[in-house]
Amino acid sequence: MDQLKNFTKGFIRENPVFALFLGLCPTLGVTTTAINGLGMGLATTFVLVMSNIVVSLIKNFIPDKVRIPSFIVIIASFVTIVELTMQAYIPSLFDALGLFIPLIVVNCLVLGRAEAFASKNNLLSSIVDGMGMGLGFSFALTLLGAVREILGSGSIFGFKFIEGDGMLIFILSPGAFIALGYLIVIVNKFKKGA
């Protein structure tokens, strides 16, 4: 039961974007389309789960003085794997996400979960926490990207369903803030009603 609670908290109650406001730089920067949001979310989820696994397994061997630098090296290793894999197999998404992929290394969500959760819990709990938080982050980025893409260009996942142009502001930076603000309001209303 605790594992299910750890898994689901990342979606609504402690959603990294809508509740904790973590990882807002990539949230606002890459979510011009739903596919960009999904790609960034899944890349972050992979790094989060894998770094949680490694941190959970070696937590007793890391001295307190070098704990945070050790976590950053672990995270950077998995970010490099994601970056090279994406560059080799999904170059269009790699080009769209650009600088935000290496910035996963310093994403507060990933480092925070390694420090606050994985370094204090067992392997299974750390995996479940990483999956829950990562998928919650992916959900938030994909939703924001979908809203911006629908309103900004009249398409979803690249499939155009409205003729002509949408509201250009939603493709630009101010549109990210506007859409995120309204989504946070909707999520908060949903949480209070549930």
MILOKOL-919203 format. One record per residue: residue in three letters; x, y, z of N, C-alpha, C in turn. Coordinates in pm, whole numbers, padded with zeros to 5 digits, always signed. Example, Ala and Ser with C-alpha at 12.3 -4.5 7.8 and 13.67 -1.06 7.14 Angstrom:
<recs>
ALA+01319-00569+00780+01230-00450+00780+01320-00330+00780 SER+01285-00225+00708+01367-00106+00714+01290+00003+00787 
</recs>
This chain:
<recs>
MET+00082-00120+00000+00000+00000+00000+00086+00125+00000 ASP+00197+00122+00077+00288+00237+00080+00351+00259-00057 GLN+00380+00150-00129+00441+00165-00261+00345+00234-00357 LEU+00217+00198-00351+00118+00261-00438+00104+00409-00402 LYS+00107+00439-00274+00099+00578-00229+00220+00657-00279 ASN+00340+00597-00271+00461+00663-00323+00452+00686-00473 PHE+00392+00589-00544+00382+00600-00690+00284+00710-00731 THR+00169+00716-00667+00065+00809-00710+00084+00952-00662 LYS+00167+00974-00561+00181+01110-00509+00240+01205-00613 GLY+00317+01155-00708+00378+01239-00810+00283+01291-00914 PHE+00162+01235-00921+00068+01279-01023-00012+01402-00982 ILE-00068+01404-00863-00152+01516-00823-00101+01582-00695 ARG-00104+01510-00584-00070+01570-00453+00065+01638-00452 GLU+00166+01569-00504+00302+01623-00504+00358+01628-00645 ASN+00273+01664-00742+00321+01674-00879+00438+01772-00884 PRO+00550+01731-00945+00668+01818-00945+00643+01956-01005 VAL+00557+01967-01103+00533+02095-01169+00416+02169-01105 PHE+00303+02103-01092+00181+02170-01049+00172+02193-00899 ALA+00242+02114-00818+00234+02129-00672+00366+02174-00610 LEU+00477+02114-00652+00606+02145-00591+00683+02254-00666 PHE+00643+02283-00789+00706+02384-00875+00854+02357-00897 LEU+00889+02230-00919+01026+02190-00948+01042+02168-01097 GLY+01159+02195-01148+01187+02171-01290+01115+02266-01382 LEU+01093+02389-01338+01017+02484-01419+01094+02534-01541 CYS+01227+02531-01537+01305+02576-01652+01274+02491-01776 PRO+01287+02358-01770+01249+02280-01888+01099+02281-01913 THR+01022+02293-01805+00877+02296-01822+00835+02412-01911 LEU+00890+02527-01886+00854+02645-01965+00931+02652-02096 GLY+01052+02597-02099+01138+02612-02215+01109+02518-02331 VAL+01071+02395-02304+01059+02296-02413+00916+02259-02450 THR+00819+02308-02378+00682+02259-02398+00606+02334-02507 THR+00673+02370-02615+00601+02433-02726+00512+02334-02798 THR+00543+02205-02786+00458+02100-02843+00445+01985-02743 ALA+00343+01905-02763+00320+01791-02674+00432+01688-02685 ILE+00484+01667-02805+00590+01568-02824+00718+01611-02754 ASN+00748+01741-02756+00865+01791-02683+00849+01770-02533 GLY+00730+01799-02482+00703+01779-02340+00715+01633-02301 LEU+00658+01546-02382+00666+01401-02355+00810+01352-02361 GLY+00883+01394-02462+01023+01353-02476+01108+01398-02358 MET+01092+01523-02317+01169+01574-02204+01128+01503-02075 GLY+00999+01480-02059+00949+01411-01940+01002+01270-01929 LEU+01000+01196-02040+01048+01057-02036+01199+01051-02016 ALA+01272+01145-02075+01417+01150-02053+01447+01176-01906 THR+01375+01268-01846+01394+01299-01705+01353+01181-01618 THR+01246+01112-01655+01201+00995-01580+01307+00886-01580 PHE+01368+00861-01694+01474+00761-01702+01589+00797-01608 VAL+01633+00923-01616+01744+00968-01531+01706+00959-01384 LEU+01585+00997-01352+01537+00996-01213+01533+00854-01157 VAL+01477+00762-01231+01467+00623-01183+01605+00560-01171 MET+01687+00576-01273+01818+00512-01271+01909+00571-01163 SER+01905+00702-01145+01988+00762-01040+01936+00724-00902 ASN+01804+00714-00885+01748+00666-00758+01795+00524-00727 ILE+01800+00439-00829+01846+00301-00809+01990+00300-00760 VAL+02076+00371-00830+02219+00369-00794+02241+00433-00658 VAL+02177+00547-00632+02194+00614-00502+02146+00524-00389 SER+02034+00458-00409+01980+00368-00306+02075+00252-00278 LEU+02139+00201-00383+02230+00087-00367+02363+00123-00301 ILE+02413+00244-00328+02547+00278-00277+02545+00384-00167 LYS+02429+00418-00114+02417+00525-00015+02504+00504+00109 ASN+02524+00381+00150+02604+00353+00270+02754+00363+00247 PHE+02795+00371+00121+02937+00377+00088+02985+00519+00058 ILE+02893+00615+00051+02930+00752+00016+02948+00834+00144 PRO+03066+00891+00164+03086+00976+00282+03000+01103+00274 ASP+02957+01154+00388+02870+01271+00391+02932+01393+00322 LYS+03062+01407+00331+03128+01525+00274+03118+01532+00122 VAL+03106+01420+00056+03100+01418-00090+02967+01362-00142 ARG+02866+01364-00059+02736+01307-00096+02676+01377-00219 ILE+02661+01508-00213+02597+01582-00323+02681+01574-00451 PRO+02812+01597-00446+02891+01581-00570+02882+01439-00628 SER+02875+01340-00541+02861+01202-00589+02728+01183-00660 PHE+02622+01238-00603+02490+01228-00666+02491+01296-00803 ILE+02557+01411-00813+02562+01482-00940+02637+01402-01045 VAL+02745+01336-01007+02820+01252-01102+02733+01134-01149 ILE+02661+01074-01057+02570+00964-01094+02464+01013-01192 ILE+02402+01124-01160+02297+01182-01246+02355+01218-01383 ALA+02473+01281-01384+02537+01321-01510+02566+01200-01599 SER+02600+01088-01538+02626+00966-01617+02501+00922-01692 PHE+02388+00924-01625+02264+00882-01691+02215+00986-01791 VAL+02239+01111-01764+02203+01216-01861+02285+01199-01988 THR+02411+01163-01975+02495+01139-02092+02442+01023-02175 ILE+02397+00917-02107+02337+00803-02178+02213+00847-02255 VAL+02126+00925-02190+02005+00974-02256+02041+01062-02375 GLU+02135+01153-02354+02173+01247-02459+02229+01175-02582 LEU+02320+01082-02561+02380+01011-02674+02279+00921-02744 THR+02193+00856-02666+02089+00770-02725+01991+00852-02808 MET+01948+00964-02752+01854+01050-02824+01917+01107-02950 GLN+02043+01147-02941+02114+01202-03057+02127+01097-03167 ALA+02146+00972-03130+02163+00865-03229+02031+00820-03290 TYR+01926+00808-03208+01803+00745-03256+01685+00839-03277 ILE+01685+00954-03212+01575+01051-03229+01636+01190-03248 PRO+01709+01212-03357+01780+01339-03374+01688+01462-03381 SER+01568+01445-03434+01478+01561-03441+01436+01607-03302 LEU+01406+01513-03213+01371+01548-03075+01494+01602-03001 PHE+01610+01543-03028+01735+01591-02968+01758+01737-03006 ASP+01738+01770-03133+01755+01908-03178+01652+02001-03116 ALA+01529+01954-03101+01423+02039-03044+01448+02067-02895 LEU+01495+01968-02821+01518+01986-02678+01649+02059-02649 GLY+01746+02041-02736+01871+02115-02729+01939+02115-02593 LEU+01966+02232-02544+02041+02252-02420+01969+02198-02297 PHE+01840+02178-02306+01765+02133-02189+01795+01989-02150 ILE+01848+01909-02242+01884+01772-02207+02001+01769-02108 PRO+02113+01837-02137+02222+01837-02037+02181+01904-01906 LEU+02085+01994-01911+02041+02062-01789+01964+01971-01694 ILE+01930+01849-01737+01867+01753-01646+01960+01726-01527 VAL+02090+01737-01550+02188+01712-01444+02159+01799-01322 VAL+02123+01923-01344+02101+02016-01232+01952+02041-01205 ASN+01867+01955-01259+01724+01968-01233+01698+01940-01085 CYS+01632+02033-01019+01605+02021-00875+01526+01894-00843 LEU+01440+01853-00932+01360+01733-00910+01450+01610-00896 VAL+01542+01592-00989+01626+01472-00990+01720+01471-00869 LEU+01790+01581-00849+01883+01587-00735+01808+01582-00603 GLY+01693+01648-00596+01613+01648-00473+01563+01509-00435 ARG+01519+01432-00534+01470+01296-00504+01586+01205-00465 ALA+01702+01224-00525+01819+01144-00486+01857+01174-00342 GLU+01858+01302-00307+01899+01343-00172+01791+01313-00068 ALA+01668+01352-00096+01562+01343+00005+01500+01204+00016 PHE+01502+01127-00091+01433+00999-00086+01525+00878-00104 ALA+01593+00871-00219+01671+00751-00250+01784+00727-00150 SER+01843+00834-00098+01954+00816-00004+01907+00773+00135 LYS+01775+00768+00155+01722+00732+00287+01629+00611+00283 ASN+01606+00555+00163+01510+00445+00150+01570+00327+00075 ASN+01495+00217+00076+01542+00094+00011+01524+00102-00141 LEU+01573+00000-00209+01574-00001-00355+01434+00005-00415 LEU+01343-00080-00370+01209-00084-00428+01137+00049-00408 SER+01143+00104-00289+01078+00233-00264+01137+00343-00351 SER+01268+00338-00373+01335+00439-00455+01293+00429-00602 ILE+01277+00306-00651+01231+00286-00789+01089+00338-00804 VAL+01002+00300-00712+00862+00342-00718+00851+00495-00709 ASP+00928+00556-00619+00927+00701-00606+00974+00768-00736 GLY+01082+00716-00794+01134+00773-00919+01034+00761-01032 MET+00968+00645-01042+00867+00627-01147+00748+00721-01126 GLY+00700+00730-01003+00584+00816-00976+00613+00962-01002 MET+00725+01011-00951+00760+01151-00971+00793+01178-01118 GLY+00864+01085-01181+00901+01102-01321+00780+01102-01413 LEU+00689+01010-01391+00569+01005-01475+00477+01124-01448 GLY+00474+01170-01323+00399+01292-01292+00458+01412-01364 PHE+00591+01420-01368+00661+01526-01440+00631+01516-01590 SER+00636+01393-01644+00606+01371-01786+00463+01412-01819 PHE+00371+01375-01731+00231+01412-01750+00215+01563-01755 ALA+00279+01634-01662+00268+01780-01657+00326+01845-01782 LEU+00444+01800-01824+00507+01858-01943+00426+01829-02069 THR+00376+01706-02081+00296+01670-02198+00166+01749-02202 LEU+00101+01762-02087-00024+01839-02081+00000+01985-02117 LEU+00103+02044-02060+00133+02184-02091+00169+02199-02239 GLY+00250+02108-02292+00286+02113-02433+00164+02097-02523 ALA+00072+02008-02484-00049+01986-02563-00137+02111-02564 VAL-00155+02173-02449-00236+02295-02441-00174+02404-02527 ARG-00044+02423-02515+00024+02527-02594+00018+02496-02743 GLU+00033+02370-02780+00029+02333-02922-00112+02350-02979 ILE-00212+02308-02904-00350+02323-02951-00386+02470-02970 LEU-00358+02551-02867-00394+02692-02875-00304+02770-02969 GLY-00178+02731-02977-00082+02807-03057-00081+02775-03205 SER-00108+02648-03240-00101+02613-03382-00217+02528-03431 GLY-00309+02494-03343-00425+02415-03384-00390+02271-03419 SER-00291+02216-03348-00253+02077-03373-00222+02010-03241 ILE-00209+01878-03245-00171+01802-03127-00080+01688-03174 PHE+00035+01673-03110+00137+01576-03150+00169+01588-03299 GLY+00165+01711-03350+00199+01738-03490+00086+01719-03589 PHE-00029+01668-03545-00143+01648-03634-00231+01772-03633 LYS-00237+01841-03744-00314+01964-03756-00462+01932-03767 PHE-00545+01994-03681-00689+01970-03687-00769+02099-03700 ILE-00702+02213-03696-00768+02342-03717-00696+02413-03831 GLU-00773+02459-03929-00714+02532-04041-00662+02668-03995 GLY-00556+02712-04057-00500+02843-04025-00410+02838-03904 ASP-00375+02955-03859-00286+02967-03744-00365+02981-03615 GLY-00303+02943-03506-00363+02959-03374-00320+03093-03314 MET-00323+03099-03183-00280+03220-03113-00130+03211-03090 LEU-00054+03289-03162+00092+03283-03162+00150+03296-03022 ILE+00085+03370-02935+00140+03392-02801+00166+03262-02726 PHE+00086+03158-02754+00103+03032-02682+00225+02953-02729 ILE+00277+02983-02846+00400+02920-02892+00521+02994-02835 LEU+00503+03121-02802+00612+03203-02749+00622+03186-02597 SER+00729+03242-02540+00755+03229-02395+00641+03276-02306 PRO+00578+03391-02334+00469+03433-02246+00354+03332-02240 GLY+00332+03261-02350+00227+03161-02354+00252+03046-02258 ALA+00379+03015-02235+00413+02909-02139+00369+02950-01999 PHE+00397+03074-01961+00357+03123-01829+00205+03129-01815 ILE+00137+03176-01918-00009+03187-01914-00072+03048-01902 ALA-00031+02956-01990-00088+02821-01988-00057+02749-01857 LEU+00066+02762-01808+00102+02698-01681+00019+02754-01566 GLY+00001+02885-01564-00080+02946-01459-00222+02892-01457 TYR-00285+02883-01572-00422+02831-01578-00427+02682-01542 LEU-00327+02605-01585-00325+02463-01550-00306+02443-01399 ILE-00225+02526-01336-00208+02517-01190-00339+02547-01119 VAL-00413+02647-01167-00544+02680-01109-00639+02561-01124 ILE-00644+02500-01242-00733+02386-01266-00695+02268-01177 VAL-00565+02239-01167-00521+02127-01083-00554+02153-00937 ASN-00535+02276-00889-00569+02309-00750-00719+02296-00725 LYS-00800+02337-00820-00946+02318-00807-00980+02169-00801 PHE-00914+02090-00884-00936+01946-00888-00896+01883-00753 LYS-00782+01924-00697-00735+01868-00571-00830+01902-00457 LYS-00884+02022-00457-00976+02062-00350-01109+01989-00362 GLY-01150+01960-00486-01276+01890-00508-01266+01741-00482 ALA-01146+01686-00494-01128+01541-00480-01114+01498-00335 
</recs>
